[in-house]
Amino acid sequence: MTAQEAPHTGDAAAPTGRRTRVRFLILLLIFLLTTINYADRSTFSIAGDAASKDLGLDAIQMGYILSAFAWAYVLGQIPGGALLDRFGTKLIYTLAIALWSLFTLFQGFSGFLAGGMIFIGLFAMRFMVGLAESPSFPGNARLVAAWFPGNERGTASAIFNSAQYF
């Protein structure tokens, strides 16, 4: 049966993905990346009380720092998806992983900043982590569409989405 003869599944996605065993490795990788992605989002809020005391930040400053990720993530979703469409998932997702890792690392050096620069630096780094992570879910959707046939995409999507609660 060719793609043109495939039964209509009711969605606008491509009718077939690559039916190889590699697709399960791809799914494992996006599950692990999504787990790391959500760990990046939540670890600073867990360490927030200790960080605010150590760095001399008040509750309002911490609120802004913790919100910076979400603001950037929302702002970056559509441009992130457009970049994936234009330049491909492999390039944009690789850059996103490298950048969010780098900005997460830079947060650890905020203690070397002085005075108000601590707040500005942490806010900027949390914002940049959010911006860098914004192509991840559109990238995951593209990978599932490319590697899984239509009748397996719902399950594959549920598996990688479950990583956010892992």
PyMOL CGO cylinders between C-alpha atoms (Angstrom):
from pymol import cmd
from pymol.cgo import CYLINDER

trace = [
    CYLINDER, 0.00, 0.00, 0.00, 1.45, 3.38, -0.95, 0.3, 1, 1, 1, 1, 1, 1,
    CYLINDER, 1.45, 3.38, -0.95, 1.09, 6.59, 1.01, 0.3, 1, 1, 1, 1, 1, 1,
    CYLINDER, 1.09, 6.59, 1.01, -1.57, 7.71, -1.46, 0.3, 1, 1, 1, 1, 1, 1,
    CYLINDER, -1.57, 7.71, -1.46, -3.57, 4.53, -0.86, 0.3, 1, 1, 1, 1, 1, 1,
    CYLINDER, -3.57, 4.53, -0.86, -3.24, 4.66, 2.94, 0.3, 1, 1, 1, 1, 1, 1,
    CYLINDER, -3.24, 4.66, 2.94, -6.54, 4.94, 4.80, 0.3, 1, 1, 1, 1, 1, 1,
    CYLINDER, -6.54, 4.94, 4.80, -7.47, 8.38, 6.06, 0.3, 1, 1, 1, 1, 1, 1,
    CYLINDER, -7.47, 8.38, 6.06, -6.62, 8.70, 9.76, 0.3, 1, 1, 1, 1, 1, 1,
    CYLINDER, -6.62, 8.70, 9.76, -8.43, 11.96, 10.42, 0.3, 1, 1, 1, 1, 1, 1,
    CYLINDER, -8.43, 11.96, 10.42, -5.31, 14.04, 11.02, 0.3, 1, 1, 1, 1, 1, 1,
    CYLINDER, -5.31, 14.04, 11.02, -3.20, 16.26, 8.83, 0.3, 1, 1, 1, 1, 1, 1,
    CYLINDER, -3.20, 16.26, 8.83, 0.05, 14.49, 9.70, 0.3, 1, 1, 1, 1, 1, 1,
    CYLINDER, 0.05, 14.49, 9.70, 2.04, 12.56, 7.14, 0.3, 1, 1, 1, 1, 1, 1,
    CYLINDER, 2.04, 12.56, 7.14, 0.52, 9.09, 6.72, 0.3, 1, 1, 1, 1, 1, 1,
    CYLINDER, 0.52, 9.09, 6.72, 3.69, 7.11, 7.42, 0.3, 1, 1, 1, 1, 1, 1,
    CYLINDER, 3.69, 7.11, 7.42, 6.82, 7.46, 9.49, 0.3, 1, 1, 1, 1, 1, 1,
    CYLINDER, 6.82, 7.46, 9.49, 9.98, 5.40, 9.26, 0.3, 1, 1, 1, 1, 1, 1,
    CYLINDER, 9.98, 5.40, 9.26, 9.08, 1.93, 10.44, 0.3, 1, 1, 1, 1, 1, 1,
    CYLINDER, 9.08, 1.93, 10.44, 12.47, 0.86, 11.77, 0.3, 1, 1, 1, 1, 1, 1,
    CYLINDER, 12.47, 0.86, 11.77, 13.69, -0.17, 15.18, 0.3, 1, 1, 1, 1, 1, 1,
    CYLINDER, 13.69, -0.17, 15.18, 15.68, 3.07, 15.35, 0.3, 1, 1, 1, 1, 1, 1,
    CYLINDER, 15.68, 3.07, 15.35, 12.42, 4.87, 16.11, 0.3, 1, 1, 1, 1, 1, 1,
    CYLINDER, 12.42, 4.87, 16.11, 12.45, 3.35, 19.61, 0.3, 1, 1, 1, 1, 1, 1,
    CYLINDER, 12.45, 3.35, 19.61, 15.94, 4.72, 20.24, 0.3, 1, 1, 1, 1, 1, 1,
    CYLINDER, 15.94, 4.72, 20.24, 14.73, 8.13, 19.02, 0.3, 1, 1, 1, 1, 1, 1,
    CYLINDER, 14.73, 8.13, 19.02, 11.80, 7.88, 21.43, 0.3, 1, 1, 1, 1, 1, 1,
    CYLINDER, 11.80, 7.88, 21.43, 14.12, 6.96, 24.31, 0.3, 1, 1, 1, 1, 1, 1,
    CYLINDER, 14.12, 6.96, 24.31, 16.34, 9.95, 23.49, 0.3, 1, 1, 1, 1, 1, 1,
    CYLINDER, 16.34, 9.95, 23.49, 13.47, 12.43, 23.40, 0.3, 1, 1, 1, 1, 1, 1,
    CYLINDER, 13.47, 12.43, 23.40, 12.12, 10.94, 26.63, 0.3, 1, 1, 1, 1, 1, 1,
    CYLINDER, 12.12, 10.94, 26.63, 15.52, 11.50, 28.29, 0.3, 1, 1, 1, 1, 1, 1,
    CYLINDER, 15.52, 11.50, 28.29, 15.83, 15.01, 26.82, 0.3, 1, 1, 1, 1, 1, 1,
    CYLINDER, 15.83, 15.01, 26.82, 12.35, 15.89, 28.06, 0.3, 1, 1, 1, 1, 1, 1,
    CYLINDER, 12.35, 15.89, 28.06, 13.26, 14.59, 31.52, 0.3, 1, 1, 1, 1, 1, 1,
    CYLINDER, 13.26, 14.59, 31.52, 16.37, 16.79, 31.55, 0.3, 1, 1, 1, 1, 1, 1,
    CYLINDER, 16.37, 16.79, 31.55, 14.36, 19.68, 30.14, 0.3, 1, 1, 1, 1, 1, 1,
    CYLINDER, 14.36, 19.68, 30.14, 11.89, 19.51, 33.03, 0.3, 1, 1, 1, 1, 1, 1,
    CYLINDER, 11.89, 19.51, 33.03, 14.66, 19.02, 35.58, 0.3, 1, 1, 1, 1, 1, 1,
    CYLINDER, 14.66, 19.02, 35.58, 16.24, 22.26, 34.31, 0.3, 1, 1, 1, 1, 1, 1,
    CYLINDER, 16.24, 22.26, 34.31, 12.93, 24.04, 34.77, 0.3, 1, 1, 1, 1, 1, 1,
    CYLINDER, 12.93, 24.04, 34.77, 12.29, 22.91, 38.31, 0.3, 1, 1, 1, 1, 1, 1,
    CYLINDER, 12.29, 22.91, 38.31, 15.64, 22.59, 40.07, 0.3, 1, 1, 1, 1, 1, 1,
    CYLINDER, 15.64, 22.59, 40.07, 16.14, 26.31, 40.60, 0.3, 1, 1, 1, 1, 1, 1,
    CYLINDER, 16.14, 26.31, 40.60, 12.75, 26.64, 42.26, 0.3, 1, 1, 1, 1, 1, 1,
    CYLINDER, 12.75, 26.64, 42.26, 13.68, 23.79, 44.61, 0.3, 1, 1, 1, 1, 1, 1,
    CYLINDER, 13.68, 23.79, 44.61, 16.97, 25.49, 45.49, 0.3, 1, 1, 1, 1, 1, 1,
    CYLINDER, 16.97, 25.49, 45.49, 15.32, 28.94, 45.55, 0.3, 1, 1, 1, 1, 1, 1,
    CYLINDER, 15.32, 28.94, 45.55, 15.21, 29.47, 49.33, 0.3, 1, 1, 1, 1, 1, 1,
    CYLINDER, 15.21, 29.47, 49.33, 18.85, 28.55, 49.83, 0.3, 1, 1, 1, 1, 1, 1,
    CYLINDER, 18.85, 28.55, 49.83, 19.91, 30.52, 46.75, 0.3, 1, 1, 1, 1, 1, 1,
    CYLINDER, 19.91, 30.52, 46.75, 18.04, 33.65, 47.82, 0.3, 1, 1, 1, 1, 1, 1,
    CYLINDER, 18.04, 33.65, 47.82, 19.73, 33.56, 51.24, 0.3, 1, 1, 1, 1, 1, 1,
    CYLINDER, 19.73, 33.56, 51.24, 23.19, 32.88, 49.82, 0.3, 1, 1, 1, 1, 1, 1,
    CYLINDER, 23.19, 32.88, 49.82, 22.88, 35.53, 47.11, 0.3, 1, 1, 1, 1, 1, 1,
    CYLINDER, 22.88, 35.53, 47.11, 20.98, 38.16, 49.10, 0.3, 1, 1, 1, 1, 1, 1,
    CYLINDER, 20.98, 38.16, 49.10, 17.89, 38.17, 46.89, 0.3, 1, 1, 1, 1, 1, 1,
    CYLINDER, 17.89, 38.17, 46.89, 14.46, 39.14, 48.22, 0.3, 1, 1, 1, 1, 1, 1,
    CYLINDER, 14.46, 39.14, 48.22, 11.18, 37.36, 47.48, 0.3, 1, 1, 1, 1, 1, 1,
    CYLINDER, 11.18, 37.36, 47.48, 10.20, 39.75, 44.68, 0.3, 1, 1, 1, 1, 1, 1,
    CYLINDER, 10.20, 39.75, 44.68, 13.53, 39.30, 42.91, 0.3, 1, 1, 1, 1, 1, 1,
    CYLINDER, 13.53, 39.30, 42.91, 13.20, 35.53, 43.24, 0.3, 1, 1, 1, 1, 1, 1,
    CYLINDER, 13.20, 35.53, 43.24, 9.70, 35.74, 41.79, 0.3, 1, 1, 1, 1, 1, 1,
    CYLINDER, 9.70, 35.74, 41.79, 11.03, 37.53, 38.73, 0.3, 1, 1, 1, 1, 1, 1,
    CYLINDER, 11.03, 37.53, 38.73, 13.93, 35.10, 38.38, 0.3, 1, 1, 1, 1, 1, 1,
    CYLINDER, 13.93, 35.10, 38.38, 11.63, 32.08, 38.64, 0.3, 1, 1, 1, 1, 1, 1,
    CYLINDER, 11.63, 32.08, 38.64, 9.17, 33.63, 36.15, 0.3, 1, 1, 1, 1, 1, 1,
    CYLINDER, 9.17, 33.63, 36.15, 11.85, 34.52, 33.60, 0.3, 1, 1, 1, 1, 1, 1,
    CYLINDER, 11.85, 34.52, 33.60, 12.00, 30.95, 32.30, 0.3, 1, 1, 1, 1, 1, 1,
    CYLINDER, 12.00, 30.95, 32.30, 8.26, 30.78, 31.59, 0.3, 1, 1, 1, 1, 1, 1,
    CYLINDER, 8.26, 30.78, 31.59, 8.11, 34.18, 29.90, 0.3, 1, 1, 1, 1, 1, 1,
    CYLINDER, 8.11, 34.18, 29.90, 10.93, 33.27, 27.54, 0.3, 1, 1, 1, 1, 1, 1,
    CYLINDER, 10.93, 33.27, 27.54, 9.57, 29.78, 26.91, 0.3, 1, 1, 1, 1, 1, 1,
    CYLINDER, 9.57, 29.78, 26.91, 6.21, 31.20, 25.82, 0.3, 1, 1, 1, 1, 1, 1,
    CYLINDER, 6.21, 31.20, 25.82, 7.84, 33.88, 23.66, 0.3, 1, 1, 1, 1, 1, 1,
    CYLINDER, 7.84, 33.88, 23.66, 10.12, 31.34, 22.00, 0.3, 1, 1, 1, 1, 1, 1,
    CYLINDER, 10.12, 31.34, 22.00, 7.60, 28.63, 21.11, 0.3, 1, 1, 1, 1, 1, 1,
    CYLINDER, 7.60, 28.63, 21.11, 6.46, 29.97, 17.73, 0.3, 1, 1, 1, 1, 1, 1,
    CYLINDER, 6.46, 29.97, 17.73, 9.87, 31.23, 16.59, 0.3, 1, 1, 1, 1, 1, 1,
    CYLINDER, 9.87, 31.23, 16.59, 11.38, 27.94, 17.79, 0.3, 1, 1, 1, 1, 1, 1,
    CYLINDER, 11.38, 27.94, 17.79, 8.91, 25.99, 15.68, 0.3, 1, 1, 1, 1, 1, 1,
    CYLINDER, 8.91, 25.99, 15.68, 9.63, 28.20, 12.68, 0.3, 1, 1, 1, 1, 1, 1,
    CYLINDER, 9.63, 28.20, 12.68, 13.38, 27.64, 13.10, 0.3, 1, 1, 1, 1, 1, 1,
    CYLINDER, 13.38, 27.64, 13.10, 12.77, 23.88, 13.22, 0.3, 1, 1, 1, 1, 1, 1,
    CYLINDER, 12.77, 23.88, 13.22, 10.76, 24.08, 10.00, 0.3, 1, 1, 1, 1, 1, 1,
    CYLINDER, 10.76, 24.08, 10.00, 13.34, 26.21, 8.24, 0.3, 1, 1, 1, 1, 1, 1,
    CYLINDER, 13.34, 26.21, 8.24, 16.62, 24.64, 9.36, 0.3, 1, 1, 1, 1, 1, 1,
    CYLINDER, 16.62, 24.64, 9.36, 15.62, 21.15, 10.48, 0.3, 1, 1, 1, 1, 1, 1,
    CYLINDER, 15.62, 21.15, 10.48, 15.20, 19.34, 13.75, 0.3, 1, 1, 1, 1, 1, 1,
    CYLINDER, 15.20, 19.34, 13.75, 18.73, 17.95, 13.96, 0.3, 1, 1, 1, 1, 1, 1,
    CYLINDER, 18.73, 17.95, 13.96, 20.44, 21.36, 13.78, 0.3, 1, 1, 1, 1, 1, 1,
    CYLINDER, 20.44, 21.36, 13.78, 18.00, 23.41, 15.86, 0.3, 1, 1, 1, 1, 1, 1,
    CYLINDER, 18.00, 23.41, 15.86, 17.48, 20.77, 18.56, 0.3, 1, 1, 1, 1, 1, 1,
    CYLINDER, 17.48, 20.77, 18.56, 21.25, 20.24, 18.86, 0.3, 1, 1, 1, 1, 1, 1,
    CYLINDER, 21.25, 20.24, 18.86, 21.80, 23.99, 19.21, 0.3, 1, 1, 1, 1, 1, 1,
    CYLINDER, 21.80, 23.99, 19.21, 18.94, 24.22, 21.72, 0.3, 1, 1, 1, 1, 1, 1,
    CYLINDER, 18.94, 24.22, 21.72, 20.43, 21.47, 23.89, 0.3, 1, 1, 1, 1, 1, 1,
    CYLINDER, 20.43, 21.47, 23.89, 23.89, 23.05, 23.78, 0.3, 1, 1, 1, 1, 1, 1,
    CYLINDER, 23.89, 23.05, 23.78, 22.53, 26.51, 24.60, 0.3, 1, 1, 1, 1, 1, 1,
    CYLINDER, 22.53, 26.51, 24.60, 20.21, 25.48, 27.42, 0.3, 1, 1, 1, 1, 1, 1,
    CYLINDER, 20.21, 25.48, 27.42, 23.06, 23.47, 28.94, 0.3, 1, 1, 1, 1, 1, 1,
    CYLINDER, 23.06, 23.47, 28.94, 25.44, 26.41, 28.67, 0.3, 1, 1, 1, 1, 1, 1,
    CYLINDER, 25.44, 26.41, 28.67, 22.98, 28.88, 30.21, 0.3, 1, 1, 1, 1, 1, 1,
    CYLINDER, 22.98, 28.88, 30.21, 22.19, 26.42, 32.99, 0.3, 1, 1, 1, 1, 1, 1,
    CYLINDER, 22.19, 26.42, 32.99, 25.91, 26.12, 33.69, 0.3, 1, 1, 1, 1, 1, 1,
    CYLINDER, 25.91, 26.12, 33.69, 26.31, 29.91, 33.75, 0.3, 1, 1, 1, 1, 1, 1,
    CYLINDER, 26.31, 29.91, 33.75, 23.71, 30.15, 36.53, 0.3, 1, 1, 1, 1, 1, 1,
    CYLINDER, 23.71, 30.15, 36.53, 26.21, 28.45, 38.81, 0.3, 1, 1, 1, 1, 1, 1,
    CYLINDER, 26.21, 28.45, 38.81, 28.60, 31.38, 38.43, 0.3, 1, 1, 1, 1, 1, 1,
    CYLINDER, 28.60, 31.38, 38.43, 26.09, 34.02, 39.55, 0.3, 1, 1, 1, 1, 1, 1,
    CYLINDER, 26.09, 34.02, 39.55, 27.65, 34.08, 43.02, 0.3, 1, 1, 1, 1, 1, 1,
    CYLINDER, 27.65, 34.08, 43.02, 30.71, 35.71, 41.49, 0.3, 1, 1, 1, 1, 1, 1,
    CYLINDER, 30.71, 35.71, 41.49, 28.66, 38.73, 40.46, 0.3, 1, 1, 1, 1, 1, 1,
    CYLINDER, 28.66, 38.73, 40.46, 28.35, 41.76, 42.71, 0.3, 1, 1, 1, 1, 1, 1,
    CYLINDER, 28.35, 41.76, 42.71, 25.24, 43.45, 44.13, 0.3, 1, 1, 1, 1, 1, 1,
    CYLINDER, 25.24, 43.45, 44.13, 22.40, 44.02, 41.69, 0.3, 1, 1, 1, 1, 1, 1,
    CYLINDER, 22.40, 44.02, 41.69, 24.27, 42.17, 38.98, 0.3, 1, 1, 1, 1, 1, 1,
    CYLINDER, 24.27, 42.17, 38.98, 23.40, 38.91, 40.73, 0.3, 1, 1, 1, 1, 1, 1,
    CYLINDER, 23.40, 38.91, 40.73, 19.71, 39.55, 40.10, 0.3, 1, 1, 1, 1, 1, 1,
    CYLINDER, 19.71, 39.55, 40.10, 20.28, 40.72, 36.52, 0.3, 1, 1, 1, 1, 1, 1,
    CYLINDER, 20.28, 40.72, 36.52, 22.59, 37.80, 35.76, 0.3, 1, 1, 1, 1, 1, 1,
    CYLINDER, 22.59, 37.80, 35.76, 20.28, 35.14, 37.17, 0.3, 1, 1, 1, 1, 1, 1,
    CYLINDER, 20.28, 35.14, 37.17, 17.24, 36.68, 35.51, 0.3, 1, 1, 1, 1, 1, 1,
    CYLINDER, 17.24, 36.68, 35.51, 19.07, 36.76, 32.16, 0.3, 1, 1, 1, 1, 1, 1,
    CYLINDER, 19.07, 36.76, 32.16, 20.28, 33.17, 32.49, 0.3, 1, 1, 1, 1, 1, 1,
    CYLINDER, 20.28, 33.17, 32.49, 16.84, 31.82, 33.47, 0.3, 1, 1, 1, 1, 1, 1,
    CYLINDER, 16.84, 31.82, 33.47, 15.34, 33.77, 30.56, 0.3, 1, 1, 1, 1, 1, 1,
    CYLINDER, 15.34, 33.77, 30.56, 17.91, 32.33, 28.17, 0.3, 1, 1, 1, 1, 1, 1,
    CYLINDER, 17.91, 32.33, 28.17, 17.33, 28.78, 29.44, 0.3, 1, 1, 1, 1, 1, 1,
    CYLINDER, 17.33, 28.78, 29.44, 13.62, 29.24, 28.68, 0.3, 1, 1, 1, 1, 1, 1,
    CYLINDER, 13.62, 29.24, 28.68, 14.33, 30.64, 25.24, 0.3, 1, 1, 1, 1, 1, 1,
    CYLINDER, 14.33, 30.64, 25.24, 16.79, 27.85, 24.44, 0.3, 1, 1, 1, 1, 1, 1,
    CYLINDER, 16.79, 27.85, 24.44, 14.37, 25.14, 25.60, 0.3, 1, 1, 1, 1, 1, 1,
    CYLINDER, 14.37, 25.14, 25.60, 11.42, 26.50, 23.63, 0.3, 1, 1, 1, 1, 1, 1,
    CYLINDER, 11.42, 26.50, 23.63, 12.06, 24.45, 20.45, 0.3, 1, 1, 1, 1, 1, 1,
    CYLINDER, 12.06, 24.45, 20.45, 12.10, 21.18, 22.41, 0.3, 1, 1, 1, 1, 1, 1,
    CYLINDER, 12.10, 21.18, 22.41, 8.42, 20.22, 22.29, 0.3, 1, 1, 1, 1, 1, 1,
    CYLINDER, 8.42, 20.22, 22.29, 7.90, 21.27, 18.67, 0.3, 1, 1, 1, 1, 1, 1,
    CYLINDER, 7.90, 21.27, 18.67, 11.10, 19.33, 17.92, 0.3, 1, 1, 1, 1, 1, 1,
    CYLINDER, 11.10, 19.33, 17.92, 9.76, 16.27, 19.74, 0.3, 1, 1, 1, 1, 1, 1,
    CYLINDER, 9.76, 16.27, 19.74, 6.56, 16.46, 17.68, 0.3, 1, 1, 1, 1, 1, 1,
    CYLINDER, 6.56, 16.46, 17.68, 8.57, 16.67, 14.46, 0.3, 1, 1, 1, 1, 1, 1,
    CYLINDER, 8.57, 16.67, 14.46, 10.69, 13.67, 15.47, 0.3, 1, 1, 1, 1, 1, 1,
    CYLINDER, 10.69, 13.67, 15.47, 7.63, 11.59, 16.31, 0.3, 1, 1, 1, 1, 1, 1,
    CYLINDER, 7.63, 11.59, 16.31, 6.03, 12.53, 12.97, 0.3, 1, 1, 1, 1, 1, 1,
    CYLINDER, 6.03, 12.53, 12.97, 9.21, 11.65, 11.07, 0.3, 1, 1, 1, 1, 1, 1,
    CYLINDER, 9.21, 11.65, 11.07, 9.97, 8.36, 12.81, 0.3, 1, 1, 1, 1, 1, 1,
    CYLINDER, 9.97, 8.36, 12.81, 6.59, 6.86, 13.70, 0.3, 1, 1, 1, 1, 1, 1,
    CYLINDER, 6.59, 6.86, 13.70, 3.74, 5.78, 11.45, 0.3, 1, 1, 1, 1, 1, 1,
    CYLINDER, 3.74, 5.78, 11.45, 0.43, 7.54, 12.06, 0.3, 1, 1, 1, 1, 1, 1,
    CYLINDER, 0.43, 7.54, 12.06, -1.05, 4.69, 14.07, 0.3, 1, 1, 1, 1, 1, 1,
    CYLINDER, -1.05, 4.69, 14.07, 1.85, 4.84, 16.60, 0.3, 1, 1, 1, 1, 1, 1,
    CYLINDER, 1.85, 4.84, 16.60, 2.21, 8.60, 17.05, 0.3, 1, 1, 1, 1, 1, 1,
    CYLINDER, 2.21, 8.60, 17.05, -0.29, 8.99, 19.87, 0.3, 1, 1, 1, 1, 1, 1,
    CYLINDER, -0.29, 8.99, 19.87, 1.49, 6.39, 21.98, 0.3, 1, 1, 1, 1, 1, 1,
    CYLINDER, 1.49, 6.39, 21.98, 4.93, 7.79, 21.14, 0.3, 1, 1, 1, 1, 1, 1,
    CYLINDER, 4.93, 7.79, 21.14, 3.78, 11.30, 22.06, 0.3, 1, 1, 1, 1, 1, 1,
    CYLINDER, 3.78, 11.30, 22.06, 2.28, 10.05, 25.32, 0.3, 1, 1, 1, 1, 1, 1,
    CYLINDER, 2.28, 10.05, 25.32, 5.58, 8.37, 26.20, 0.3, 1, 1, 1, 1, 1, 1,
    CYLINDER, 5.58, 8.37, 26.20, 7.75, 11.44, 25.68, 0.3, 1, 1, 1, 1, 1, 1,
    CYLINDER, 7.75, 11.44, 25.68, 5.17, 13.71, 27.33, 0.3, 1, 1, 1, 1, 1, 1,
    CYLINDER, 5.17, 13.71, 27.33, 5.15, 11.48, 30.40, 0.3, 1, 1, 1, 1, 1, 1,
    CYLINDER, 5.15, 11.48, 30.40, 8.81, 12.43, 30.96, 0.3, 1, 1, 1, 1, 1, 1,
    CYLINDER, 8.81, 12.43, 30.96, 7.69, 15.78, 32.35, 0.3, 1, 1, 1, 1, 1, 1,
    CYLINDER, 7.69, 15.78, 32.35, 6.32, 13.96, 35.40, 0.3, 1, 1, 1, 1, 1, 1,
    CYLINDER, 6.32, 13.96, 35.40, 9.16, 11.46, 35.72, 0.3, 1, 1, 1, 1, 1, 1,
]
cmd.load_cgo(trace, "trace")
